């Protein structure tokens, strides 16, 4: 009977160790995913800033082109 208890105890210990190992792997995976999410958020912020800067520059170019066209039309009439 003691042999059975000892064997069951050893099996339960092995199962417990396996569960602990799996839990640690999930913890590591969670950490990895957090790093990926943070990197994506950082890159998204940088991309948004770059797009906003590009939009500002394009708006200035379009505005300048429009002013030049108006000026050209005005001077061509005289």
N, C-alpha and C positions, 0 to 999 in steps of 0.2 A: 504494500500500500504506500509506503514511504517513497518507493521508487517512482510510482505513478505521480505522486505529489511533486516530487523533485523534477520529474520530466515536464509536468504541466507548468510548473513554476519557471523552468528554463524556457519553455515555449512562449509563455506570456512575457517574459523578459525580452526575448528576441522580437516579439511582435511590438512591444512597447518601444524598443530601440528603432525598429523600422518606422513606426509612426512618427517618432521624434525626428528621424532623418528626413522623412517626407515633409514634415512641417517646416524644418529648416530650409529645405529646397524651395518650398512655396514662399517662405520669407525672403529668400534670395531673389526669387523670380519677381516678387512684388517690388523689391528694391530696384531691380533692373527696369521694370516697367515704369516706375516712378522717374527714373533717370531719362528714359526715352520720352516720356510725357513732358518733362521739364525742358528737354532739348527742343522738342517740337514747339512748345509754347514760346521759347526764346527765339527760335527761327521764324515763327509766325509774327512775332512782334517786330523783328528786324525787317521782315518782308513788308509788313504793313507800313513801317516808317519809310522804307525805300519807295514804295508805291505812292505814298502821300507826297514825298519829295518830288518824284517824277511828275505827278499830277500838277503840283505847283509850277514846276518848270514849263510843262506843256501849256498850262494856262497863260503863263507870261509870254511864251512864244506866240500863241494864238492871238493874244491881246495886242502884241507888238505888230504882228502881221496885219491885224485888222486896222490898227492906227495908221500903219504905212499905206495900206490900201486907201483908206479915207483921205489921207494926206495927198497921195498920188492923184486920186480923182479930183480933189479940190484944186491942185496946182495945174492939172491938165486943162481945166476949164478956163484958166487965165492965161 
